[in-house]
Amino acid sequence: MRKYIDCIRIGIKEHIVYPSAVWMNLFSKIIYLYLQFCIWSALFASGSMINPNLNKTDTLRYIVVATIVSTVIECNITEKINLQIQSGNIATELIRPIGFKRMLLARYLGDTVIKIVCYLIPIIIIVKVSVPMSLSCLDHLVLGIISVFLAYAIQFLYSLGIGLLAFWLIVTWPLNMFLGAIYKLLSGGWIPLTMFPEALYQVNLYLPYRAIYAIPVTILTDSMKVDEIWHYIGVQVLWLIVLYILVQFIWHVGRKKLIVQGG
């Protein structure tokens, strides 16, 4: 356990090694949230947004909470794995007396601790002061937090699985960019899923993306029945199991295909 705690500390130190970068990241997140708020407000003011499922207040609440949730669960594990394989450091990492996947998870947890302290708390304070609306349904807050934890785990497994594809591809950044755009769109991080065309919405029901943002954000912001909430949480648990199995398969097969570069 001690070695994983040390990895968490490493994740914390890696994030704060450049304090100016932390401040710039916070500033960029605040600007992004402000722009999102302005764009959606302008769309509704123009009368071009006509959706029976979401009004202006519901949409803005969804966008704000989605941005806050993304601050916690965003993951750069894919990039870390890619850099280690390209540099050849992956060979050293694999022979350490510590599980490689668990080590990445521990660093991700350390990275998350800093995001909560440096980004999440300031953004919540700013939103509460500047936005005159209730951000979440207090009756569902506990279940919403559980859903966020599940989304956090799903995000990690998804990023880990994509990153481990570098065992075959060596360079994964083109794939990362392509899948990243699809992931942001279909997960509901940019646009509420209820605004999707019906065909795209139905297809997305069979993909894991909505379990990352749309489900936890909807639980936190929408007044729904408890049975419906548990159904959504069940969907997240199902995708968590599926992604875990896929990651384990990619890991066991990929280690045999690994070609060490550089180093």
C-alpha positions in Angstrom: 0.0 0.0 0.0 2.9 2.4 0.8 4.2 2.3 -2.7 0.8 3.2 -4.2 0.6 6.1 -1.7 4.0 7.2 -3.0 2.6 7.1 -6.6 -0.3 9.3 -5.5 2.2 11.8 -4.2 4.1 11.6 -7.5 0.9 12.4 -9.3 0.3 15.4 -7.1 3.9 16.7 -7.6 3.7 16.1 -11.3 0.7 18.4 -11.6 2.1 21.2 -9.4 5.7 21.2 -10.6 4.9 24.3 -12.7 2.7 26.6 -10.5 2.1 29.0 -13.4 0.6 26.2 -15.5 -1.8 25.5 -12.6 -3.0 29.1 -12.6 -3.3 29.1 -16.4 -5.3 25.9 -16.3 -7.7 27.4 -13.8 -8.0 30.6 -15.8 -8.7 28.6 -19.0 -11.4 26.5 -17.3 -13.1 29.7 -16.0 -13.0 31.2 -19.5 -14.3 28.0 -21.1 -17.2 27.9 -18.6 -18.0 31.6 -19.2 -17.9 31.1 -23.0 -20.2 28.1 -22.7 -22.6 30.1 -20.6 -22.6 33.0 -23.1 -23.0 30.8 -26.2 -26.0 28.9 -24.8 -27.6 32.1 -23.4 -27.3 33.7 -26.8 -28.8 30.7 -28.6 -31.8 30.7 -26.4 -32.1 34.5 -26.6 -32.1 34.3 -30.4 -35.1 31.8 -30.3 -33.2 29.2 -32.4 -33.2 26.7 -29.5 -36.5 24.9 -29.4 -36.4 21.7 -27.4 -39.3 20.3 -25.4 -37.0 18.4 -23.1 -34.8 21.3 -22.0 -35.4 24.9 -21.3 -32.8 27.6 -20.9 -32.3 27.1 -17.2 -32.1 23.3 -17.5 -29.6 23.6 -20.3 -27.3 26.1 -18.6 -27.5 24.0 -15.4 -26.5 20.9 -17.4 -23.6 22.7 -19.1 -22.2 24.2 -15.9 -22.4 20.9 -14.0 -20.9 19.0 -17.0 -18.0 21.4 -16.9 -17.5 21.0 -13.2 -17.6 17.2 -13.5 -15.1 17.2 -16.4 -12.7 19.1 -14.1 -12.5 16.1 -11.9 -12.7 13.1 -14.2 -10.6 14.3 -17.2 -7.7 11.9 -17.7 -4.4 12.1 -19.5 -3.4 8.4 -19.0 -3.4 7.8 -22.7 -0.7 10.4 -23.3 1.4 9.2 -20.5 1.4 5.6 -21.8 2.2 6.8 -25.3 5.2 8.9 -24.1 6.6 6.0 -22.1 6.4 3.6 -25.0 8.0 6.1 -27.4 10.8 6.9 -25.0 11.4 3.3 -24.1 10.7 4.0 -20.4 7.9 1.4 -20.5 10.5 -1.3 -20.2 11.6 0.0 -16.8 8.0 0.6 -15.7 7.1 -3.0 -16.5 9.8 -4.6 -14.4 9.2 -2.4 -11.3 7.8 -4.3 -8.2 4.5 -2.6 -8.7 1.5 -3.2 -10.9 1.7 -0.9 -14.0 -2.1 -0.3 -14.2 -2.4 0.2 -10.5 0.5 2.6 -10.6 -1.2 4.7 -13.4 -4.4 4.7 -11.3 -2.6 5.9 -8.2 -1.0 8.8 -10.2 -4.4 9.6 -11.7 -5.8 9.8 -8.1 -3.0 12.1 -7.1 -3.7 14.2 -10.1 -7.3 14.3 -9.2 -6.6 15.5 -5.6 -4.9 18.6 -7.1 -7.7 19.2 -9.5 -10.2 19.2 -6.7 -8.2 21.6 -4.6 -7.0 23.9 -7.3 -9.8 23.8 -9.9 -13.0 22.2 -8.6 -13.4 24.2 -5.4 -12.6 27.6 -6.9 -14.9 27.0 -9.9 -17.8 25.9 -7.7 -17.3 29.0 -5.5 -17.2 31.3 -8.6 -20.4 29.6 -10.1 -22.3 29.8 -6.8 -21.5 33.5 -6.5 -22.1 34.5 -10.1 -24.8 32.2 -11.4 -28.3 32.7 -9.7 -29.5 29.1 -10.1 -29.5 25.9 -8.2 -26.9 23.6 -9.7 -28.1 20.2 -8.5 -31.1 18.4 -7.2 -30.3 17.9 -3.5 -32.6 14.9 -3.2 -30.3 13.0 -5.7 -27.0 14.4 -4.5 -25.7 11.2 -2.9 -26.7 9.1 -5.9 -25.2 11.7 -8.2 -21.9 11.5 -6.4 -22.0 7.7 -6.6 -22.6 8.1 -10.4 -19.6 10.5 -10.6 -17.4 8.0 -8.9 -18.5 5.3 -11.4 -17.9 7.8 -14.3 -14.4 8.4 -12.9 -13.6 4.7 -13.0 -15.1 4.4 -16.5 -13.1 7.3 -17.7 -9.9 5.8 -16.4 -10.6 2.4 -18.0 -11.5 3.9 -21.3 -8.4 6.1 -21.4 -6.2 3.1 -20.2 -7.6 0.9 -22.9 -6.9 3.5 -25.6 -3.5 4.1 -24.2 -2.6 0.4 -24.2 -3.3 0.2 -27.9 0.1 1.9 -28.2 1.5 -1.6 -27.7 0.5 -2.2 -31.3 0.4 1.4 -32.8 3.5 2.9 -31.0 2.1 6.4 -31.9 -1.5 6.9 -30.8 -2.0 10.6 -30.9 -4.0 10.6 -34.3 -6.3 8.0 -32.8 -6.5 10.0 -29.5 -7.6 13.1 -31.4 -10.2 11.2 -33.4 -11.6 9.3 -30.5 -11.3 12.4 -28.2 -13.6 14.4 -30.5 -16.1 11.6 -30.7 -15.9 11.0 -26.9 -16.5 14.7 -26.1 -19.5 14.9 -28.4 -21.2 11.5 -27.6 -20.5 11.6 -23.9 -22.7 14.7 -23.4 -19.7 16.9 -22.3 -20.5 19.5 -24.9 -24.1 19.1 -25.7 -27.0 17.5 -23.7 -27.9 14.2 -25.3 -31.6 15.1 -25.5 -30.7 17.6 -28.2 -29.2 14.9 -30.4 -31.1 13.7 -33.6 -33.2 10.7 -32.8 -31.0 8.3 -34.8 -27.8 9.4 -33.2 -29.4 9.3 -29.8 -30.5 5.7 -30.3 -27.1 4.6 -31.5 -25.4 6.3 -28.5 -27.5 4.2 -26.1 -25.3 1.2 -27.1 -22.0 3.1 -26.6 -20.1 3.7 -23.3 -19.7 7.5 -23.8 -22.9 8.6 -22.1 -21.9 6.8 -18.9 -19.0 9.2 -18.5 -20.8 12.6 -18.5 -24.5 12.5 -19.5 -25.6 10.0 -16.9 -23.9 11.6 -13.8 -24.8 15.1 -14.9 -28.4 14.2 -15.6 -28.7 12.5 -12.2 -27.3 15.6 -10.5 -29.4 18.2 -12.4 -32.7 16.5 -13.3 -35.6 15.6 -11.1 -36.2 12.0 -11.9 -37.6 8.9 -10.1 -35.2 6.9 -7.9 -35.9 3.7 -10.0 -34.8 5.6 -13.1 -31.6 6.7 -11.3 -30.7 3.2 -10.3 -31.3 2.1 -13.9 -28.7 4.6 -15.1 -26.3 3.6 -12.4 -26.8 0.0 -13.5 -25.8 1.0 -17.0 -22.6 2.5 -15.6 -21.8 -0.6 -13.7 -22.4 -2.7 -16.8 -20.0 -0.6 -18.8 -17.5 -0.6 -16.0 -17.4 -4.4 -16.1 -17.2 -4.5 -19.9 -14.4 -2.0 -20.1 -12.5 -3.8 -17.3 -12.6 -7.1 -19.2 -11.5 -5.3 -22.4 -8.6 -3.6 -20.7 -7.5 -6.9 -19.2 -7.6 -8.6 -22.6 -5.7 -5.7 -24.3 -3.1 -5.8 -21.5 -2.4 -9.5 -21.6 -2.2 -9.6 -25.4 -0.5 -6.2 -25.8 2.5 -7.0 -23.6 3.5 -9.8 -26.0 3.3 -7.3 -28.9 5.2 -4.5 -27.3 8.2 -3.1 -29.2 10.3 -0.8 -27.0 11.4 2.4 -28.7 14.3 4.7 -27.8 15.7 4.3 -24.3 
